[in-house]
Amino acid sequence: MNKVIFLSLTLIIFCSSTFSQNTFDFLRLDGSARAGALGGSFVSNNDDADVIFYNPAGMDLLDGNPASFSFVKHLMDINLASLSYSTEFENIGRFGAAIKYINYGNFEGADEFGTKTTEFSAGEFAFVLGYANQLDDDFYYGANVKFIYSGIETRSSTAMAVDLGLHYAIPDKNWNFGFAVLNLGGQLTKYYNTTEDLPLDVVVGLSKKLENLPLRLSVDFHKLNQKRDDFVQRFKAFTVGAEFTLSKVMKLRLGYDNERRSEFKIGTTAGIAGFNAGLGIKVSDYQFDYAYSSLGSVGGLHRVGVSTSL
């Protein structure tokens, strides 16, 4: 009965979600180097501890006790780091824990007259606890609970949110399908008197590992809860990823983010904005990942990560 209620609640949220202005937008940033190289196409993933950030249902297909650490060198002095871990409890299910932190650097303070005061910093973090289990044959469900904090100098805001996810696999055909509702919740405390919404995101995606080529393709449709001018525009925020297995120890990854490309378009050109590339190298029991994501003439993001099984 609980599983039926969970499935029904997820579908109701998908149908009724609407878009509004958000705070805590750092939650949308790809911390994982692997996911970043694939353009963020990760909702149908089932073999990476960082799937907790994209679809908690995917955790139930993980083996052992995987752990992952990622670091993102953002623009200017902005840096992002994340840490994830999951483990299985027999006859109970798989649990996961993760944290995502962003630091915006230091700023020079000034009063209303322009007189310099003291320096201050700004940062945000989210602490995540997740659970996943099997709903039916090759059908999985999962949920996260998040505590989110945002601070600027002496002011701060906090929030609570949940993620809900479903994952369906066709093992003999190497198909995986994912559905997730991310950042569903609200503020506990506000910066000022105005209540701001969290960056709610409804995502649907699929991936396929080809039979005759060492290639895994993935496609995600993000922000399906946003109101658009027409039905076709609702699918504007799509991402595509390709992961090539070059050898037992090396993988090449490419990705494309359609919305990012349009956002960073200047005039009639966008350069290579929206395109991503990365490399994964396995050394002993450790997986090392790197990714580069282009923001066109604005610059680019560099991501590094290391993962293993504890």
N, C-alpha and C positions, 0 to 999 in steps of 0.2 A: 504493500500500500504506500509506504513512504517513497518508493522509487517512482510510482505513478504520479504522486503529488509533485515530486521534484521535476519530472518531465513536463507536467502540465503548467507549472509555474514558469519554467523556462520559456515555453512557447507563448504564454500570455505576455510576458515581458517583451519578447521579440515583436509581437504584433502591436503593442501599445506604446513603445518607446518613441520619444520625440527629441529633437535636437534643441539645445539652448547654449548660451555662453557658459564657459567653464573656467574653473580654477584648477590647480594641481595638474596642469597639462603635461608635466614631466612624466606622468604615468603613461603617456602615449609613446615616449621615446623607446627605441629598441636598445636595450642594454646588452643583449647577447650579440657577440661578434658573428656567430653563425646565422642567427635570425636576421641581423642587419645586412649581411652579405646577400641574403635571399630576398631582400627588399621588405622584410617583415612578414613574409609568407610562412607562418609557423603555427596556425591554429590547428592544423591536422598532424602536427609532429607527435611522435610517440617514442623517441629514443634519446631525449635530451632533458636534463634536469631543469633547464630554463623554460620548459613548456609550462611550468606553473604560472608564468607571467602572461601566457597567451591562451591557454585552455587547460584548466586544472584536470579535466577528464583524461587528458593524455598521460598524466602521471601513472595511471594504473597499469600501463603497458611497459613501464620502465623495469629494469632488472637491477638487483642489488641495492646499493646505497649511493647513488650518483650525487656528485656535488660539482658545482660550477661557480667560477668567479670571473667577472667581466669588468672591464674598465673602458670608458669612452672619453676620448679627448675631443670635447666639443669646441665650438667657436670661442675665441678670446680666452677668458680664464674659467670657462664653465667646464666642469668635469662631472662625470656620472660613473657610479660603481654599483654593482649588484652581486649578490651572493645567493645561491639556491641549493637546496638539499632535500632529498626525499628518502623514505625508508618504508618497508612493508611490515605490517603487523598481521601475523597469521590469523585467519578467520575474522579479521576486522576490516582490513583494507590498507591502502597506502596513504601515508601522511607526508606532507611537505612543509617546508618553511623557507622563507626567502625575505630578502631586504633589498630595496632599491633606494639609493641616495644620490642626490644631486647638489653640487655646491656651485653657486653663481659668482664666487669670488668676493673680493673686498671692495668697498665703496667709500668714498670720502664724504663725510657728513657735513651739512651746512644748515644754519638756522634760516629763519624767514628773511633775514637781511643779507644773506649770502656769505656770512662769516663762517669760516671753516670751523668745524667742531672736531669730533673724533671719527675714526674709521669704524665701519660696521660691515657685517657680512650677511649673506642670505643663503638659505638652503632649504631643502625639502627631503623627506624620506617617507617610505611606505614599508611597513612590516606586514608580512603575509603568512597566514597559516592556511594550509590546504588539505583537502581530503578527496580521495578518488576510490571508486569501486566499480564492479561489473554490474550492469543493469540487466543484460541478457547475453546470449552468445555473440561475441565480437562487438558488443555494444556497451559503452562505458559512460559513467557520469562523474562529475567532480564539482567541487565548490571551494572557493577561497573566502576568508574573512580578512579584511585589511584595516589597519590603523594607519592614518596618513597625517603627517605633520608638515606645516609650512611656516617658516620663520624669517622675518626681515627685521634686523636690529632688535628692538625690544618687543615688537608686535608678532603675533603668531595666530595661526588658524589650524584647527584639527578637523578630521573627518573620519567616518567609518564607511566602509563599502564592502560589497561582496562581488565575486565573480561566479558565474554559473556556466558549466560547460558540458557538452556531449561529444562523444567520439565513437565513430563506427568504422570498423576495419573489415576488409575482405582479404584475408591473409594469402589465399592461394592466387589472387590476382594482383597483389601488391597495391591495393587501393586503400586510402585512408581519408575519412571525411570528418571535419570538425565544425562545431558550432559553439560560439561563446558570447555571453553577455558580460562585459567588463565594466568595472567601476560603477556599479549600481549602489547608490547610497547618498549621503548628504553630510553637511558640515555639522560638527558638534559645537565648535566655537568659531566666531567670525573675526576677520580683521577689523571691520567697522560694523555698521548696522545693516549692510546689504548681504542677503543670503545668496551665495553663488552655487551653481550646480557643478557636480563632478563631470569629468570628460567621459560620459557614457559612450560605450562603443559596442555595437552588435556586429559580429564577424562570422562569416561563413567561408569555408575553404576546403580544398581537397588536394591530395597529392597522389602521385603514381610513380612507382619505380618500374622502369621499363624492363622488359624481359630479355631483350637481345642487346641492350646497350647499358653501360655502367652509369646510368643517369636517372636521377629522381627529379620530377617536375612538380611544382606546387603553385597553386593559385588561391589567393584570398580576396574576399570582398569585405572591406572595412566600412565602418560608419553607415551601416544600412539603416540605422535609426534616424539619420538626418533627413530633414525635409528638403526636397529638391524641386526644381521647376517642372520636371517631367519624370516619368518612370525610368527612362534610360539613364538620366543623370544620377539616379540613386546608386548606380553601380560605378560611378566615376572613381571612387577611391579604391581601386584594385591594385594588387601587387602580384608579381610573378617571380618565381625563383627556380633556379636550376642548380643541382648539385652533381658534379661529375666525380666519379671515383677513379682517379688516375692510377692508383696503386693501393696496396694494403695499408700504406701509411700516409697517403696524401689525397686530399680532395680539393677540387676547384669549385668555387661557388659564384654565381652571377644572379643579379636581381634587378627588378625594375619596379619603381613606385610611381604610378601614374599621377596621383594627386600632388605629390611633392614636385614633380616635374612642372606641373601647371602653376603651382604656387611660386616657384623660383624663376619663372619665365620673365624676362625683361624685354619689353618690346615684342619683337618677333622671334627672338632666339632664347633658348634655355640652356645652350651648351650641352653638357652631359648630366645636367641636374636630373635626379631621379634614378640614375643608374648606380649600381652597387657591384662590388667585386670583393672576393675574399679567398682565403686559403686555409685549409685545415691540415695539420700535420700531427700524426700520432707517434709519440716517443715512449716506448715501454708502456706503462699504464696511464699515461697522461696524453690528453688531447689539447693541442695548442691551436688557437684560431685567431685569424686577423681579418678585418673587413674595412673597406673604404667606401664611404657613401658621399656622392657628389651633391652639393647644393648650388651648382652652377657657379656664377661669378662671385657668389657670397663666400664660397670656400668649400670645405669638406670635413667629414667626421672620420676619425680613426678609432677603431674598436679592437681591443685585444681580449682574449679570454683563455682560461685554462680549466679543464674539467677532468675528473677522475672518479673512481668508485672507492669509497672509504670502507 
